[in-house]
Amino acid sequence: MRSLRVALAQINPTVGDLDGNVDRILAAIRDAEAAACDLVVLPELAVTGYPPEDLLLRRPFVSENLAALDRIQDATRGLHVTAVVGFVDLAPDAHNAAAVLHDGRRAGVYHKQYLPNYGVFDESRYFRPGAESPVFRIAGVPVGVSICEDIWYSSGPVQAQALAGAEVVVNLNGSPFHAGKIDERERMLATRAADNAVIVCYCNMVGGQDALIFDGGSAIFDARGERTAAASMFEETLLISDLDVGAVGQVRLHDPRLRRLPPEPPHAVPVSAARDGSRPPLDPPANEPHLDDVAAIYRALVLGTRDYVRKTGFEKVVVALSGGIDSTLTATIAADALGPENVTAVAMPSRYSSEGSIADARALAENLGIDLLTLPIEGPFAAHLDVLHDAFAGRSPDVTEENLQARLRGNLIMALSNKFGWLVLTTSNKSESATGYTTLYGDMTGGLAVIQDVPKTTVYRLARHVNDVAGPQPNGDGRIPRSVIEKPPSAELRPDQRDEDSLMPYERLDPILQAFVEEDRTLDEIVARGFDEADVRRVMTLVTRAEYKRRQAAPGLKITPRAFGKDRRFPIANAYRGF
């Protein structure tokens, strides 16, 4: 039996931290060498971090990335393991590239051929596509190298490499998370492995980068399309597996396209020889089951919050805690991401705040172990009403007075941020952001919108998930107080206010938003699903009119297939209403 011991290094690089990324890469290479691996695979653009965006337009940055790759190459001198590392190449144009490094030399370079230019991706802005699909002989095994999008195309480089004799294909990735994506991704990988009778080794990065969250989920599929190993999601890890390359030939005997191939690919670039002697056997590799969607979303939000805070240089955060479901979930995520000692909650009750909401905020802070400050806004609110009294004479109270309270809270929480260096986490969800049910310079104030891409109905699912995982608290209640989950949602900015008085029940609103915002369905298509035309038209109008607010919002973590921001780009001055 011929085998190849492969390590998939699921690391968490930081964009622009070339020294830190090199340290992570070298640590993975050393660990793979210590485990007697033949090959270690690093993620897409592991040297620079992904996506580096317009840093790529700065020539010094690209040059320093090349110097960093030279350091990695030098560090492989004297090692048996071959490393495949993602970097930016200049040849002479910029390419999203993978270097094949062995024993202090660069055996070859692969250039990504399919450059995604949709959703959050802008790679055609920065890179030229590659054209060649080389095969490398690593420890006597022909191996193809590809990058991310390349493997999604059935007639792409993976097929070309298989037809040239590759028995193993490694695929380097910076594939962002959204709920449900891993199932779609693994179906594709299984198909690509089986269709080409190759072993597919898929290595994805992990971590948060601005709005994007990378879930890891690195995996190996045999030549029949069966998943034989899978890494944990949302964690840095080294997935090591012995590949039964001998079995590939048996599968290919039954593939009419591949059975007449020469036993050895004629053009494979020699990289490394097989190890002499035996090596210690491996325990069976991890083959982690998938998380369900709610658990995956929660883990993604925790990871995204942790990395955003730390990678931007903050240590502590502050959250305006009203006792409502959105601020409650945001504070809970923050405590899990950063530790309760790094989270401060601020209650800012007004004349309209219910006793229940104030009690719920206190109970949550106690359950989470976070500090709670109380800064009543009645005095400042009354003072502002007094200042505006003559200007507003003859006009009844309306949304102006409601927004005034939200903006007072925004001022106070930003004062705390300035004084103590805390990052403000905003608490608006996707349903509110979509419809404009938020206040500029009020509840939208802050540095990171943790749940901005989370629909309100999913907010409730996540809250119940938190309680299911945590179990009953010493007081017999849930970690998130049950009263927070059970009470009708309200901004509490006027007497007896409820969200559905201004919007509609979220169970009806969220499916319309999903169809319009995420799926780009037309008015007629959404109505055909059974929704009232007036409701659909109203929601579409609200979404369109609120674009100016979203442009001024804090960056939010992406967990759906189409988030606001780079995923969805519409003009603010927009008179088109052809829904």
C-alpha positions as CSV (number, residue, x, y, z in Angstrom):
1,M,0.0,0.0,0.0
2,R,1.3,3.5,-0.9
3,S,0.4,6.2,1.5
4,L,0.9,9.9,2.0
5,R,0.8,11.5,5.4
6,V,-0.9,14.9,5.1
7,A,-1.4,17.7,7.7
8,L,-4.1,20.4,7.0
9,A,-3.1,23.4,9.1
10,Q,-6.3,25.2,10.0
11,I,-4.8,28.4,11.3
12,N,-6.1,31.9,12.1
13,P,-4.0,34.5,10.3
14,T,-4.5,38.3,10.7
15,V,-4.5,40.6,7.7
16,G,-1.3,42.6,7.5
17,D,0.4,40.8,10.5
18,L,3.1,39.3,8.3
19,D,5.4,38.4,11.2
20,G,2.6,36.9,13.3
21,N,1.3,34.9,10.3
22,V,4.8,33.6,9.5
23,D,5.1,32.5,13.2
24,R,1.8,30.6,12.9
25,I,2.8,29.0,9.6
26,L,6.2,27.9,10.9
27,A,4.6,26.4,14.0
28,A,2.3,24.4,11.8
29,I,5.2,23.2,9.6
30,R,7.3,22.2,12.7
31,D,4.3,20.3,14.1
32,A,3.8,18.5,10.8
33,E,7.5,17.6,10.7
34,A,7.4,16.2,14.2
35,A,4.4,14.1,13.2
36,A,6.4,12.6,10.3
37,C,4.2,14.2,7.7
38,D,5.1,14.2,4.0
39,L,3.0,17.3,3.3
40,V,1.5,20.2,5.2
41,V,-1.1,22.5,3.6
42,L,-1.7,26.1,4.8
43,P,-4.8,28.2,3.9
44,E,-5.2,30.7,1.0
45,L,-3.1,33.8,1.4
46,A,-1.9,32.6,4.7
47,V,1.1,34.9,4.6
48,T,-0.9,38.1,4.2
49,G,-4.2,37.1,5.8
50,Y,-7.4,37.1,3.8
51,P,-8.8,39.2,2.3
52,P,-6.0,41.9,2.3
53,E,-8.2,44.1,0.0
54,D,-6.4,47.4,-1.0
55,L,-3.3,46.6,0.9
56,L,-2.6,44.7,-2.3
57,L,-2.4,48.0,-4.2
58,R,0.6,49.0,-2.0
59,R,3.7,47.6,-3.6
60,P,5.7,47.6,-0.3
61,F,3.1,45.3,1.3
62,V,3.4,42.8,-1.6
63,S,7.2,43.0,-1.4
64,E,7.2,42.3,2.3
65,N,4.8,39.3,1.7
66,L,7.4,37.9,-0.7
67,A,10.2,38.4,1.8
68,A,8.0,36.6,4.4
69,L,7.6,33.7,2.1
70,D,11.4,33.6,1.7
71,R,11.7,33.3,5.5
72,I,9.3,30.4,5.4
73,Q,11.2,28.7,2.6
74,D,14.5,29.1,4.4
75,A,12.9,27.5,7.5
76,T,12.1,24.3,5.6
77,R,15.8,23.6,5.0
78,G,16.7,20.2,6.4
79,L,13.0,19.1,6.9
80,H,11.4,16.2,5.2
81,V,7.9,17.7,5.1
82,T,6.8,19.7,2.0
83,A,4.8,22.8,2.7
84,V,2.1,24.4,0.4
85,V,1.6,28.0,1.5
86,G,-0.7,30.7,0.2
87,F,0.8,34.0,-0.7
88,V,0.7,36.9,-3.2
89,D,3.0,36.3,-6.2
90,L,4.3,38.9,-8.6
91,A,5.1,37.3,-12.0
92,P,5.1,40.2,-12.9
93,D,1.4,40.8,-12.2
94,A,-0.1,40.0,-8.9
95,H,-1.5,36.5,-8.5
96,N,-3.3,34.7,-5.6
97,A,-0.8,31.9,-5.3
98,A,0.4,28.8,-3.5
99,A,4.1,28.0,-3.1
100,V,5.4,24.4,-2.9
101,L,8.4,24.6,-0.5
102,H,10.8,21.8,0.3
103,D,14.2,21.6,2.0
104,G,14.9,25.3,1.5
105,R,13.8,25.6,-2.1
106,R,10.7,26.6,-4.0
107,A,9.8,23.6,-6.1
108,G,7.0,25.4,-7.9
109,V,4.1,27.9,-7.7
110,Y,0.4,27.6,-8.5
111,H,-1.7,30.6,-9.5
112,K,-5.4,30.7,-8.8
113,Q,-7.4,30.4,-12.0
114,Y,-11.0,31.3,-11.0
115,L,-11.1,34.7,-9.3
116,P,-14.5,35.3,-7.5
117,N,-16.0,38.7,-8.1
118,Y,-19.4,38.5,-6.4
119,G,-20.8,39.0,-2.9
120,V,-17.9,39.9,-0.6
121,F,-15.3,38.9,-3.1
122,D,-13.4,41.4,-5.3
123,E,-10.4,39.4,-6.6
124,S,-10.5,40.6,-10.1
125,R,-9.7,44.1,-8.7
126,Y,-6.3,42.8,-7.5
127,F,-5.2,39.6,-9.3
128,R,-4.6,38.1,-12.7
129,P,-5.9,34.6,-13.2
130,G,-3.5,31.7,-13.6
131,A,-3.5,29.4,-16.6
132,E,-1.4,26.3,-15.7
133,S,-2.4,23.3,-13.6
134,P,0.9,21.7,-12.5
135,V,1.3,18.4,-10.8
136,F,4.0,17.9,-8.2
137,R,5.6,14.6,-7.1
138,I,5.6,14.7,-3.2
139,A,7.0,11.6,-1.5
140,G,6.5,9.7,-4.7
141,V,2.8,10.7,-5.0
142,P,1.5,13.0,-7.8
143,V,-0.3,15.9,-6.1
144,G,-2.2,18.7,-7.7
145,V,-2.6,22.1,-6.0
146,S,-5.5,24.5,-6.4
147,I,-7.0,27.4,-4.5
148,C,-10.5,27.9,-3.2
149,E,-12.8,28.8,-6.1
150,D,-10.9,26.6,-8.5
151,I,-12.4,23.5,-7.0
152,W,-16.0,24.6,-7.5
153,Y,-15.8,24.2,-11.2
154,S,-16.2,20.7,-12.6
155,S,-14.0,21.4,-15.6
156,G,-11.4,23.4,-13.8
157,P,-7.9,22.7,-12.7
158,V,-8.8,19.7,-10.5
159,Q,-10.0,17.8,-13.5
160,A,-7.0,18.9,-15.5
161,Q,-4.6,17.7,-12.8
162,A,-6.5,14.4,-12.4
163,L,-6.3,13.8,-16.1
164,A,-2.5,14.5,-15.9
165,G,-2.2,11.8,-13.3
166,A,-2.6,13.5,-10.0
167,E,-3.9,11.1,-7.3
168,V,-4.2,13.7,-4.6
169,V,-5.5,17.3,-4.9
170,V,-4.9,19.8,-2.1
171,N,-7.1,22.9,-2.1
172,L,-6.2,26.0,-0.1
173,N,-9.1,28.1,1.1
174,G,-10.3,31.4,2.6
175,S,-13.9,30.4,2.6
176,P,-16.2,32.6,4.7
177,F,-19.0,31.1,6.8
178,H,-22.7,31.5,6.4
179,A,-25.4,29.2,7.9
180,G,-25.8,26.0,5.9
181,K,-22.7,26.6,3.7
182,I,-20.7,23.7,5.0
183,D,-23.2,21.1,3.8
184,E,-23.2,22.7,0.3
185,R,-19.4,22.8,0.3
186,E,-19.0,19.2,1.4
187,R,-21.4,18.0,-1.2
188,M,-19.3,19.7,-3.9
189,L,-16.1,18.4,-2.5
190,A,-17.4,14.8,-2.4
191,T,-18.6,15.2,-6.0
192,R,-15.3,16.6,-7.2
193,A,-13.3,13.8,-5.5
194,A,-15.6,11.0,-6.9
195,D,-15.9,12.5,-10.4
196,N,-12.1,12.8,-10.8
197,A,-11.2,9.7,-8.8
198,V,-8.8,11.7,-6.6
199,I,-8.3,12.2,-2.9
200,V,-9.3,15.8,-2.1
201,C,-7.7,17.6,0.8
202,Y,-9.5,20.8,1.6
203,C,-7.8,23.2,4.0
204,N,-9.7,26.3,5.2
205,M,-8.6,29.1,7.5
206,V,-10.4,29.9,10.7
207,G,-11.1,33.2,12.5
208,G,-12.7,36.5,12.0
209,Q,-11.6,39.3,9.7
210,D,-13.8,42.4,9.9
211,A,-17.3,41.3,8.9
212,L,-16.2,37.8,7.6
213,I,-15.9,34.7,9.7
214,F,-13.9,31.7,8.5
215,D,-15.2,28.5,10.0
216,G,-12.4,26.1,9.2
217,G,-14.1,22.8,8.6
218,S,-11.0,21.4,6.8
219,A,-11.7,17.9,5.5
220,I,-10.5,15.0,3.4
221,F,-12.5,13.0,0.8
222,D,-11.4,9.8,-0.7
223,A,-11.5,8.9,-4.4
224,R,-15.1,7.5,-3.9
225,G,-16.3,10.8,-2.4
226,E,-16.5,9.6,1.2
227,R,-15.4,12.0,3.9
228,T,-12.6,10.3,5.8
229,A,-11.5,13.1,8.1
230,A,-12.8,16.5,9.2
231,A,-11.5,19.1,11.6
232,S,-13.5,21.0,14.2
233,M,-15.2,24.1,13.1
234,F,-14.2,27.5,14.5
235,E,-10.9,26.3,16.1
236,E,-7.3,26.3,15.1
237,T,-6.1,22.8,14.6
238,L,-3.8,20.5,12.7
239,L,-5.7,17.7,10.9
240,I,-3.3,14.8,10.2
241,S,-4.3,11.8,8.1
242,D,-2.5,8.9,6.3
243,L,-3.9,8.9,2.7
244,D,-4.3,5.4,1.1
245,V,-3.1,6.5,-2.3
246,G,-2.9,2.9,-3.4
247,A,-6.7,2.7,-3.3
248,V,-7.0,5.5,-5.9
249,G,-5.6,3.3,-8.6
250,Q,-8.3,0.7,-7.8
251,V,-11.0,3.3,-8.2
252,R,-9.6,4.6,-11.4
253,L,-9.7,1.1,-13.0
254,H,-13.5,1.6,-13.2
255,D,-13.3,5.2,-14.6
256,P,-13.3,5.1,-18.5
257,R,-11.7,8.6,-18.6
258,L,-8.8,7.7,-16.4
259,R,-8.0,4.0,-16.8
260,R,-5.7,4.5,-19.8
261,L,-3.5,7.0,-18.1
262,P,0.2,6.1,-17.8
263,P,1.0,4.8,-14.3
264,E,3.2,7.8,-13.6
265,P,2.3,11.3,-14.8
266,P,4.9,12.3,-17.3
267,H,5.1,16.0,-16.4
268,A,5.0,15.9,-12.5
269,V,7.6,18.2,-10.9
270,P,9.7,16.2,-8.5
271,V,9.6,17.7,-5.1
272,S,10.5,15.1,-2.4
273,A,11.2,11.5,-2.0
274,A,9.4,9.0,0.2
275,R,10.7,8.6,3.7
276,D,13.1,5.8,4.5
277,G,12.0,3.3,7.0
278,S,8.8,3.1,9.0
279,R,7.2,5.9,11.0
280,P,4.9,5.8,14.0
281,P,1.3,4.9,13.2
282,L,-1.4,7.6,13.6
283,D,-4.5,7.4,15.7
284,P,-7.6,7.6,13.5
285,P,-8.0,11.1,12.3
286,A,-10.7,13.4,13.6
287,N,-13.9,13.2,11.6
288,E,-16.0,15.8,13.4
289,P,-19.8,15.8,12.8
290,H,-21.3,19.1,11.6
291,L,-22.8,21.6,14.0
292,D,-26.5,22.3,13.4
293,D,-27.2,25.8,12.0
294,V,-28.1,27.5,15.3
295,A,-25.0,26.1,17.1
296,A,-22.8,27.0,14.2
297,I,-24.2,30.6,14.0
298,Y,-23.6,31.1,17.8
299,R,-20.0,29.8,17.5
300,A,-19.4,32.0,14.5
301,L,-20.6,35.1,16.3
302,V,-18.5,34.3,19.3
303,L,-15.4,33.8,17.2
304,G,-16.1,36.9,15.0
305,T,-16.6,39.1,18.0
306,R,-13.4,37.8,19.7
307,D,-11.3,38.3,16.7
308,Y,-12.7,41.7,15.7
309,V,-12.1,43.1,19.2
310,R,-8.6,41.7,19.6
311,K,-7.4,42.2,16.0
312,T,-8.4,45.9,16.2
313,G,-6.4,46.3,19.4
314,F,-9.2,46.5,22.0
315,E,-9.4,44.4,25.2
316,K,-12.8,45.3,26.7
317,V,-16.2,46.1,25.4
318,V,-19.3,47.9,26.6
319,V,-22.9,47.0,25.8
320,A,-26.1,49.1,26.4
321,L,-28.3,46.5,28.2
322,S,-32.0,47.3,28.1
323,G,-33.3,44.0,29.3
324,G,-34.6,43.3,25.7
325,I,-33.7,40.2,23.7
326,D,-31.2,41.9,21.3
327,S,-29.0,43.5,23.9
328,T,-29.2,40.4,26.1
329,L,-28.0,38.1,23.3
330,T,-25.2,40.6,22.4
331,A,-23.9,40.8,26.0
332,T,-24.0,37.0,26.2
333,I,-22.0,36.6,23.0
334,A,-19.5,39.2,24.3
335,A,-19.1,37.4,27.6
336,D,-18.4,34.1,25.9
337,A,-16.1,35.7,23.4
338,L,-14.0,37.8,25.7
339,G,-14.6,36.6,29.2
340,P,-17.0,38.3,31.6
341,E,-14.2,40.4,33.1
342,N,-13.9,42.2,29.8
343,V,-17.5,43.1,29.4
344,T,-19.4,46.0,31.0
345,A,-23.1,46.4,30.6
346,V,-24.8,49.8,31.0
347,A,-28.5,50.1,31.9
348,M,-29.9,53.5,30.9
349,P,-33.5,53.5,32.1
350,S,-36.0,56.2,31.1
351,R,-39.5,57.1,32.2
352,Y,-40.8,54.4,29.8
353,S,-38.5,51.5,31.0
354,S,-40.5,48.8,32.6
355,E,-39.6,47.4,36.0
356,G,-39.4,44.0,34.4
357,S,-36.8,45.1,31.8
358,I,-34.7,46.7,34.6
359,A,-34.9,43.5,36.6
360,D,-34.0,41.4,33.5
361,A,-30.9,43.4,32.9
362,R,-29.7,42.9,36.5
363,A,-30.5,39.2,36.3
364,L,-28.6,38.7,33.1
365,A,-25.5,40.6,34.4
366,E,-25.5,38.4,37.5
367,N,-25.8,35.2,35.4
368,L,-23.0,36.2,33.1
369,G,-20.8,37.6,35.8
370,I,-20.4,41.0,34.0
371,D,-20.3,44.5,35.5
372,L,-23.5,46.5,35.3
373,L,-23.5,50.3,35.4
374,T,-26.8,52.1,35.8
375,L,-27.1,55.6,34.3
376,P,-30.7,56.9,34.3
377,I,-31.5,59.3,31.4
378,E,-34.6,60.9,32.9
379,G,-32.7,64.0,33.9
380,P,-31.0,64.6,30.6
381,F,-34.2,63.7,28.7
382,A,-36.2,66.2,30.7
383,A,-33.5,68.9,30.2
384,H,-33.5,68.3,26.4
385,L,-37.3,68.5,26.3
386,D,-37.1,71.8,28.2
387,V,-34.5,73.2,25.8
388,L,-36.7,72.2,22.8
389,H,-40.0,73.3,24.4
390,D,-40.4,76.6,22.5
391,A,-39.1,75.2,19.2
392,F,-41.6,72.3,19.4
393,A,-44.6,74.4,20.6
394,G,-47.9,73.3,19.1
395,R,-46.5,70.0,18.0
396,S,-47.5,66.7,19.5
397,P,-44.8,64.2,20.7
398,D,-43.8,61.7,18.0
399,V,-40.8,59.7,16.9
400,T,-38.6,62.8,17.6
401,E,-38.9,62.3,21.3
402,E,-38.4,58.6,21.0
403,N,-35.2,59.1,19.1
404,L,-34.0,61.7,21.5
405,Q,-33.8,59.0,24.2
406,A,-31.9,56.7,22.0
407,R,-29.4,59.4,21.1
408,L,-28.9,60.3,24.8
409,R,-28.0,56.7,25.4
410,G,-25.6,56.8,22.5
411,N,-23.9,59.9,23.9
412,L,-23.5,58.2,27.3
413,I,-22.1,55.0,26.0
414,M,-19.7,56.7,23.7
415,A,-18.5,58.8,26.7
416,L,-17.7,55.6,28.6
417,S,-15.9,54.3,25.5
418,N,-13.8,57.4,25.2
419,K,-13.0,57.5,28.9
420,F,-12.1,53.9,29.4
421,G,-11.0,52.7,25.9
422,W,-13.9,50.2,25.6
423,L,-15.2,49.2,22.2
424,V,-19.0,49.7,21.9
425,L,-21.0,46.8,20.7
426,T,-24.2,47.8,19.0
427,T,-27.3,45.6,19.4
428,S,-29.6,46.0,16.3
429,N,-30.6,42.8,14.5
430,K,-31.0,42.3,10.8
431,S,-34.8,42.7,10.8
432,E,-34.4,46.2,12.4
433,S,-31.4,47.1,10.2
434,A,-33.3,46.0,7.1
435,T,-36.4,48.1,7.8
436,G,-34.7,51.1,9.4
437,Y,-36.2,50.4,12.8
438,T,-33.1,51.8,14.3
439,T,-31.9,55.3,15.4
440,L,-28.9,57.0,13.8
441,Y,-26.5,58.1,16.5
442,G,-28.6,56.3,19.0
443,D,-28.8,52.5,19.2
444,M,-26.7,52.3,16.0
445,T,-23.8,54.0,17.8
446,G,-20.7,51.8,18.2
447,G,-17.8,49.9,16.7
448,L,-19.2,46.5,15.9
449,A,-22.7,45.3,15.2
450,V,-22.6,41.8,16.5
451,I,-26.0,40.6,15.4
452,Q,-26.6,43.0,12.5
453,D,-27.0,40.0,10.1
454,V,-29.2,37.9,12.5
455,P,-32.9,38.1,11.8
456,K,-35.1,38.6,14.9
457,T,-36.6,35.2,14.7
458,T,-33.1,33.7,14.7
459,V,-32.2,35.9,17.7
460,Y,-34.8,34.0,19.7
461,R,-33.5,30.7,18.4
462,L,-30.0,31.6,19.6
463,A,-31.3,32.7,23.0
464,R,-33.0,29.4,23.5
465,H,-29.8,27.6,22.3
466,V,-27.8,29.4,24.9
467,N,-30.1,28.2,27.6
468,D,-30.2,24.7,26.3
469,V,-26.4,24.5,26.4
470,A,-26.0,26.1,29.8
471,G,-28.9,24.3,31.5
472,P,-30.8,25.7,34.5
473,Q,-29.0,28.3,36.6
474,P,-28.8,28.2,40.4
475,N,-31.9,30.4,40.7
476,G,-33.9,27.9,38.5
477,D,-34.1,30.3,35.6
478,G,-32.2,30.1,32.3
479,R,-28.8,31.7,31.7
480,I,-30.8,34.2,29.6
481,P,-33.8,34.9,31.8
482,R,-37.0,33.3,30.5
483,S,-38.9,36.5,30.9
484,V,-36.6,38.2,28.3
485,I,-37.5,35.5,25.8
486,E,-41.2,35.4,26.6
487,K,-42.1,39.1,26.7
488,P,-43.2,40.9,23.6
489,P,-40.3,42.9,22.0
490,S,-40.4,46.6,22.6
491,A,-38.1,49.6,22.2
492,E,-39.7,51.1,25.3
493,L,-39.5,54.7,24.0
494,R,-43.2,55.5,24.6
495,P,-46.0,54.1,26.7
496,D,-47.1,50.5,25.9
497,Q,-44.9,50.3,22.8
498,R,-44.5,47.1,20.9
499,D,-42.4,46.4,17.9
500,E,-45.2,44.9,15.9
501,D,-47.2,48.1,16.2
502,S,-44.6,49.8,14.0
503,L,-43.6,46.8,11.9
504,M,-45.5,43.5,11.8
505,P,-45.0,40.2,13.7
506,Y,-41.4,39.0,13.0
507,E,-42.6,35.6,12.1
508,R,-44.2,37.3,9.1
509,L,-41.6,40.0,8.5
510,D,-38.5,37.8,8.4
511,P,-39.5,35.4,5.6
512,I,-40.3,38.5,3.4
513,L,-37.0,40.0,4.2
514,Q,-35.2,36.8,3.4
515,A,-36.9,36.5,0.1
516,F,-36.2,40.1,-0.9
517,V,-32.8,40.8,0.7
518,E,-31.1,37.4,0.5
519,E,-32.8,35.8,-2.5
520,D,-33.5,38.9,-4.6
521,R,-37.1,37.8,-5.2
522,T,-39.6,40.1,-6.9
523,L,-42.8,41.4,-5.5
524,D,-44.8,38.9,-7.5
525,E,-42.6,36.0,-6.5
526,I,-42.9,36.8,-2.8
527,V,-46.7,37.3,-3.0
528,A,-46.9,33.9,-4.8
529,R,-45.5,32.3,-1.6
530,G,-48.7,33.4,0.2
531,F,-47.8,36.8,1.6
532,D,-50.1,39.8,1.5
533,E,-49.2,42.1,-1.3
534,A,-49.5,45.3,0.8
535,D,-47.2,43.8,3.4
536,V,-44.6,42.8,0.9
537,R,-44.7,46.2,-0.8
538,R,-44.4,48.0,2.5
539,V,-41.4,45.9,3.6
540,M,-39.7,46.4,0.2
541,T,-40.2,50.2,0.6
542,L,-38.8,50.2,4.1
543,V,-35.7,48.3,3.1
544,T,-35.0,50.6,0.1
545,R,-35.5,53.8,2.1
546,A,-33.3,52.7,5.0
547,E,-30.1,52.3,2.8
548,Y,-28.8,55.7,4.1
549,K,-28.9,54.4,7.6
550,R,-27.1,51.2,6.9
551,R,-24.3,53.1,5.2
552,Q,-23.6,54.8,8.5
553,A,-23.8,51.7,10.6
554,A,-21.0,49.9,12.4
555,P,-19.6,46.9,10.5
556,G,-21.6,43.8,11.3
557,L,-20.6,40.1,11.4
558,K,-21.8,38.1,8.4
559,I,-23.7,34.8,9.1
560,T,-26.3,34.7,6.2
561,P,-25.7,34.1,2.5
562,R,-26.3,37.8,1.8
563,A,-25.5,40.4,4.4
564,F,-25.8,44.2,4.1
565,G,-22.6,45.9,3.0
566,K,-20.4,44.3,0.4
567,D,-22.9,41.5,-0.3
568,R,-25.6,43.9,-1.2
569,R,-24.8,47.3,-2.8
570,F,-27.6,49.7,-3.6
571,P,-27.6,53.4,-4.2
572,I,-28.9,55.7,-1.4
573,A,-30.4,58.2,-3.9
574,N,-32.7,55.7,-5.6
575,A,-36.1,56.5,-7.1
576,Y,-36.6,53.0,-8.6
577,R,-39.6,51.2,-7.1
578,G,-40.0,48.5,-9.6
579,F,-40.3,45.7,-7.1
